[in-house]
Amino acid sequence: MSYVYLNGDFIKAEEAMVSVFDQGLLYGDGIFESFRSIGDRIYQFPQHYQRLLQSAAALCYPRTFTQQKLEAILMELRARNNLNDAYYRITITRGKGQVGFQRELENDLTCLVIGREFQAVDSALYQQGIQLRVAQTRRNAPEAISPKIKSISNLNSLLGRLEARAAGAFEVIMLNNKDHICEGAAANIFWVKDKWVFTPDASTGLLEGVTRSTIMRLCEESLNLRVITGEFKLQDLKFADEVFITSTSLEVMPVVKVDNFTVNQGQVGPVAHHLRDELHRDMGKSA
């Protein structure tokens, strides 16, 4: 039996119900944020909380929780669900409303928080590396939908992930409308050349992942590697010594193939391994 937090109450997951008129269900009018904890420590919690506030402000949602209140909810879920290393997701929608163009935008928000044990991907993938597919679907232009909003209306990324699945790839590389490398469907991308680490700039329209910022810091502080952000083309990857993707759940995942192009003769490079080790130290995770 597991519990969730829904609109002020901790209830059994199988008893949780949301209105069929919820604006998140009908219109994708909602935001989300995910967190990880190592034991009772929520990793990078202030940064994730600030991004949640950023998303909420962009959609004119009032502030739902203080940082302290949300942390208390997560810890209560950890206790009720008997979690150790946990994965949490908070979803906030505009709540129960109306159907149609003239629907009200001032409703009581729906707030759902789910907590479960963190489920890592197959550890063998970190040793053998993964394949990426260059998606035909382009990343939404930032002028159309701000990448600073972590929206539940995630169709753009879903189309990319469907392309990856159809191609038998682990993830995709999504380009923007200027043919610049942007990001994956649910991950940021990095590559290494000599003592330099490259990653697309926020100006390309990517979501500035919290893990992305951490990896950039660890590259320079722990590995003495200079990080360069900019606008890059796919051709730049062909000169890379190694490629990897990052996210809250994937951590640092090595890439050995992009479409039909093999990276580093199909061998996982050392930087991805070292960075994952450094990330674990930063998280306070035991070896």
RASUL-V484181 format. One record per helix or strand. SS is the DSSP state (A for helix, B for strand). FROM is the first residue (numbers start at 1). LEN is the number of residues. Records with the same first field share a line. If there is no record, write none. Layout:
# RASUL-V484181
SS: FROM-LEN ; FROM-LEN
This chain:
# RASUL-V484181
B: 3-4 ; 9-4 ; 22-1 ; 30-9 ; 41-2 ; 86-8 ; 96-1 ; 110-8 ; 130-5 ; 151-1 ; 171-5 ; 181-3 ; 188-6 ; 196-5 ; 226-5 ; 242-6 ; 251-8 ; 261-2
A: 13-3 ; 23-5 ; 45-14 ; 67-14 ; 124-5 ; 155-13 ; 202-3 ; 210-12 ; 234-6 ; 264-3 ; 270-14
